[in-house]
Amino acid sequence: MAKLTIRDIAALSGVSKSTVSLVLNNSPKVDPATRRHVLAVMRRNRYVPSFAATALAKGSTRLIGMVVPGLSWHMVASINIGVAAVTERSGFDIILYTATNDRDYGSLIDRILTSSMVSGLLVVSHEQPLEPLVQLHSDGLPVVLVNTIDADVALPSVTADNYDGALTAMDHLLQLGHERIACVQGRMVYRCCRDRYRGYLDALRSAGIQPDPELTKPGDFLPEQIRARSRELFALPPDQRPTAVFAHSDVTAYAVMTAAAEAGLRVPEDVSVIGFDDIESAAQIRPPLTTIQQPFVDMGKRAAEMLLHAIGPTDEPPTDEPPAEEPTAEEPAADRPRLVMPTSLIVRASCGPAPVTRSPRGRSQTTSKA
């Protein structure tokens, strides 16, 4: 069967050759409905643009796409290091795409499909709806999510154990004698935040401490809101004020520490603060932040391995590199495994013993004079 041309696609689509050309070049001049129609015709007829066909003939399309929410997002560099460690051994190269919150996945997927260059996608998503990626995966292009904030979708994924990480953070604070422990949340629409909050509550209850609703504050990962909610915590009377704060992210912890300083409180002498992520700056602030480390590099490695397995056999040379630590696995569907990577406690200087002027229950230990 002869290879289809742009003229053939135009005839099958009922549009002009120039319209097909505009679609191939991702021109904004094309009506979205027309674009979708032409792309559907291309997919049904397995049309490959000439530049992609040339690469296919040479066997040089060993490319995977990596979609990230932005190049400055704190975890992207570490995840990419892990991905590259695997792809460089396999002979695949990476094409990097960005998809910020104000950009729908639909147009990005159109570009990917019209180029016909990538064999699969790794996606570090943030707030975009994931349904277009689910459909793309169902249509035959392998897609793997990496540390996606809300991964409750029918796609293979690699993420961190947010629940166990929260238990570890809370156990550290409890071992230091803290019982009035506040929680400054992230966005509770995300599974990772729900898991971290569930770990916070379960740790308190296991220690025989009834969670105090006044010590839970929404933060939404927005620094100004976090500072405002933290100021409410630190404005409580001394016998009601928290002696420690579990923050849902390192950035959240930074804002909590700023609010503590504004209230005249010292970290960790007056209030201990623990974060979650272990981003690069966590070791550089003063005091350095105690936090829960997500294994971003290993997550990138495992996600890349999962994607390459879905794509098919590769000519991967042997390597002396030790394997990544085995993750735990939830009960996954066969075609969409969910790997959960263990977290680690990184102890620095932002946490200390509960203040000696208070009992573990928050009451003053000093005795009033008769």
C-alpha positions in Angstrom: 0.0 0.0 0.0 1.4 3.4 -1.1 2.3 5.8 1.7 -0.4 8.4 2.3 0.3 12.0 1.4 -1.0 15.3 2.8 -3.2 15.4 -0.3 -4.7 12.0 0.7 -5.4 13.1 4.3 -7.0 16.3 3.0 -9.3 14.3 0.7 -10.2 11.8 3.5 -10.8 14.7 5.9 -12.8 16.8 3.5 -10.5 19.8 4.0 -7.9 21.6 1.9 -4.3 20.5 1.7 -3.3 23.8 3.3 -5.5 23.1 6.3 -3.8 19.7 6.8 -0.4 21.5 6.6 -1.6 24.0 9.3 -2.6 21.1 11.5 0.8 19.5 11.1 2.5 22.7 12.0 0.2 23.2 15.1 -1.1 26.5 13.7 -3.6 28.4 15.9 -5.4 29.4 12.7 -7.1 26.0 12.6 -10.5 25.7 14.3 -10.1 23.2 17.3 -12.9 20.9 16.0 -11.3 20.8 12.6 -7.9 20.0 14.2 -9.4 17.1 16.1 -11.1 15.8 13.0 -8.0 15.9 10.9 -5.9 14.3 13.7 -8.4 11.5 14.0 -8.2 10.8 10.3 -4.4 10.7 10.6 -4.6 8.2 13.5 -7.1 6.0 11.8 -5.0 5.8 8.7 -1.7 5.6 10.5 -0.4 8.6 8.7 3.2 9.6 9.5 4.5 13.0 8.4 7.4 12.8 6.0 10.0 14.1 8.6 8.9 11.4 11.0 8.8 8.7 8.3 12.4 9.5 7.5 13.4 9.0 11.1 11.4 5.8 11.3 13.1 4.4 8.2 16.5 5.0 9.8 15.4 3.5 13.1 16.2 6.7 14.9 12.9 7.3 16.7 14.0 5.9 20.0 12.5 8.8 21.8 10.4 9.2 24.9 8.5 12.3 25.8 8.7 13.8 29.3 6.0 16.2 30.3 6.7 18.5 33.3 4.7 21.3 34.9 7.7 23.7 34.5 11.5 23.6 34.4 11.8 25.5 37.7 9.5 23.1 39.7 11.7 21.9 42.5 11.5 18.1 41.9 11.9 18.2 38.1 15.7 18.2 38.0 16.1 15.2 40.4 13.4 13.2 38.6 15.1 13.9 35.2 18.5 12.7 36.6 16.9 9.4 37.4 15.1 9.1 34.0 18.3 10.0 32.1 20.3 7.4 34.0 18.0 4.7 32.6 17.3 6.1 29.1 21.0 6.7 28.4 21.7 3.0 28.9 18.8 2.0 26.8 19.6 4.0 23.7 16.5 6.2 24.1 16.6 10.0 24.2 14.2 12.4 25.9 12.1 15.1 24.4 11.0 17.5 27.1 7.6 19.2 27.1 6.2 21.7 29.6 2.5 21.9 30.5 1.8 24.6 33.1 -1.5 24.8 34.9 -3.0 27.3 32.5 -2.5 25.0 29.5 -4.7 22.1 28.7 -3.2 18.7 27.9 -5.3 18.5 24.7 -3.1 20.8 22.5 0.1 19.2 23.8 -1.2 15.7 22.9 -2.1 17.0 19.5 1.5 18.1 18.9 2.9 14.8 20.2 0.6 12.8 17.9 1.2 14.8 14.8 4.9 14.5 15.1 4.7 10.7 15.6 8.2 10.8 17.1 7.8 9.5 20.7 7.3 5.9 21.7 5.9 6.8 25.1 5.3 9.5 27.7 6.5 10.1 31.2 4.3 12.7 32.9 5.0 14.8 36.0 1.6 16.3 36.3 0.4 19.1 38.6 -3.2 20.3 38.4 -4.2 19.4 34.8 -7.1 16.9 34.3 -5.5 13.5 33.4 -8.4 12.1 31.3 -6.7 13.0 28.0 -3.6 11.0 29.1 -5.8 8.1 30.1 -7.4 8.1 26.6 -3.9 8.4 25.0 -2.8 5.4 27.0 -5.9 3.5 26.0 -5.3 4.3 22.4 -1.9 2.5 22.5 0.8 5.1 23.5 2.4 4.0 26.8 2.0 6.7 29.5 3.5 6.5 33.0 2.9 9.1 35.8 5.9 10.2 37.9 5.1 11.7 41.4 1.9 13.0 40.1 0.1 14.8 42.9 -3.2 13.0 42.4 -2.6 9.6 40.8 -6.0 8.0 41.3 -6.4 7.4 37.6 -6.2 4.3 35.4 -2.5 4.9 34.5 0.7 3.2 35.6 2.4 5.4 38.2 5.4 5.8 40.5 5.0 7.8 43.6 6.3 8.1 47.2 4.8 6.6 50.3 3.2 9.8 51.7 1.3 8.0 54.5 4.4 6.3 55.9 6.4 9.5 55.5 3.9 11.3 57.6 4.0 8.6 60.3 7.8 8.9 60.3 7.7 12.7 60.7 5.2 12.5 63.5 7.2 9.7 65.3 10.3 11.9 65.2 8.4 14.8 66.9 6.7 12.5 69.4 10.0 11.0 70.3 11.2 14.5 71.1 8.4 14.9 73.6 6.0 17.0 71.5 2.3 16.3 71.8 0.7 19.6 70.8 1.7 19.2 67.1 0.1 21.3 64.5 -0.4 20.3 60.8 -0.3 22.9 58.1 -1.8 21.2 55.0 -1.3 21.3 51.3 -4.2 21.0 48.9 -6.5 18.4 50.3 -8.0 17.6 46.9 -4.7 15.8 46.2 -4.2 12.2 47.3 -0.7 12.9 48.6 -2.0 15.6 51.0 -4.8 13.3 52.1 -2.3 10.5 52.8 0.0 12.9 54.8 -2.9 14.2 56.9 -4.1 10.6 57.5 -0.6 9.7 58.7 -0.6 12.8 61.0 -3.9 11.8 62.6 -3.1 8.1 63.0 0.3 8.9 64.6 -1.4 11.1 67.2 -4.1 8.5 68.0 -1.6 5.7 68.2 0.3 7.8 70.8 -2.9 8.2 72.8 -3.4 11.9 71.8 -6.7 13.2 70.7 -6.2 15.4 67.6 -7.1 19.1 68.2 -9.0 20.6 65.2 -7.6 24.0 66.1 -4.1 22.8 65.3 -4.9 21.8 61.7 -4.6 24.7 59.3 -5.2 24.7 55.5 -2.2 26.0 53.6 -2.9 25.1 49.9 0.8 25.4 49.2 0.4 29.2 49.0 3.1 31.0 51.1 1.0 34.0 52.1 -1.9 31.8 53.2 0.5 29.5 55.1 2.0 32.5 56.9 -1.5 33.8 57.8 -2.7 30.4 59.2 0.6 29.9 61.0 0.2 33.4 62.7 -3.1 32.1 64.0 -1.3 29.1 65.6 1.4 31.2 67.1 -1.1 33.8 68.5 -2.7 31.2 70.7 -2.0 31.4 74.5 1.3 29.8 75.5 -0.5 26.8 77.0 -2.5 26.2 73.8 0.2 27.0 71.3 1.8 24.1 69.4 5.3 23.1 70.3 5.8 21.6 66.8 4.5 21.9 63.3 4.3 19.2 60.6 4.2 20.9 57.2 3.0 19.2 54.1 6.0 20.4 52.1 9.3 22.0 52.5 8.1 25.3 51.0 5.2 25.2 53.5 7.7 24.7 56.3 9.7 27.7 55.2 6.5 29.9 55.4 5.8 28.4 58.9 9.3 29.3 60.0 8.9 32.9 58.7 5.6 33.3 60.7 7.3 31.9 63.8 10.1 34.5 63.5 7.5 37.2 63.1 5.8 36.1 66.3 9.2 36.2 68.1 9.5 32.5 68.4 12.8 30.6 67.9 13.1 27.4 65.8 13.6 24.9 67.3 13.9 26.2 70.9 10.3 27.5 71.0 8.7 25.5 68.1 10.0 22.6 66.0 9.2 22.5 62.3 9.4 19.4 60.0 8.8 19.5 56.3 8.2 17.0 53.5 10.2 16.6 50.2 13.8 17.4 51.0 14.3 19.9 48.1 17.8 21.2 47.6 17.2 24.4 49.6 16.1 22.5 52.7 19.7 22.1 53.8 20.6 25.7 53.0 18.1 27.7 55.1 18.7 28.6 58.7 18.2 26.5 60.7 18.5 23.7 58.2 15.2 21.9 57.8 14.5 18.5 59.2 12.3 16.8 56.6 11.0 13.7 54.9 13.0 12.9 51.8 11.1 11.8 48.7 13.4 9.6 46.5 12.9 11.7 43.4 15.9 10.2 41.5 14.9 6.6 42.1 11.3 7.5 41.2 12.6 8.8 37.9 14.5 5.6 37.3 11.7 3.3 38.2 9.2 5.3 36.0 11.6 5.1 33.1 12.1 1.4 33.5 8.3 0.9 33.6 7.8 2.9 30.5 10.5 1.1 28.5 9.0 -2.2 29.6 5.7 -1.0 28.2 7.3 0.1 25.0 8.9 -3.2 24.4 12.3 -5.0 24.4 15.4 -2.7 24.3 19.0 -3.4 23.6 20.0 -2.3 27.0 23.6 -3.1 27.8 24.5 -4.6 31.1 25.3 -2.2 34.0 27.2 -2.5 37.3 24.9 0.1 38.8 23.1 -1.3 41.9 19.3 -1.6 41.5 17.1 1.0 43.0 15.5 0.1 46.4 12.5 -2.1 45.9 9.3 -0.2 46.3 6.1 -1.5 47.9 3.3 -2.3 45.5 -0.4 -1.7 46.0 -2.8 -4.1 44.4 -2.6 -2.8 40.8 -4.4 -3.8 37.7 -2.1 -5.8 35.4 -1.9 -3.0 32.9 -1.5 -0.1 35.4 0.9 -0.9 38.2 1.3 1.6 41.0 4.7 1.6 42.6 5.1 3.2 46.0 8.7 4.2 46.9 9.8 4.5 50.5 10.7 7.8 52.1 13.5 8.7 54.5 13.8 11.0 57.6 16.5 13.6 57.1 17.4 15.0 60.5 18.8 18.6 60.6 18.4 21.4 63.0 14.8 22.6 62.8 13.5 20.1 65.4 14.4 19.9 69.1 12.9 18.7 72.3 9.6 20.0 73.5 10.1 23.2 75.5 10.8 22.3 79.2 8.5 25.1 80.4 5.5 23.0 79.3 4.3 19.6 80.1 3.7 17.3 77.1 0.0 18.2 77.3 0.8 21.9 76.9 0.2 23.0 80.5 2.8 25.1 82.3 5.2 23.2 84.5 5.9 26.2 86.7 4.1 26.3 90.0 2.3 29.5 90.9 3.3 31.1 94.3 0.7 31.0 97.1 
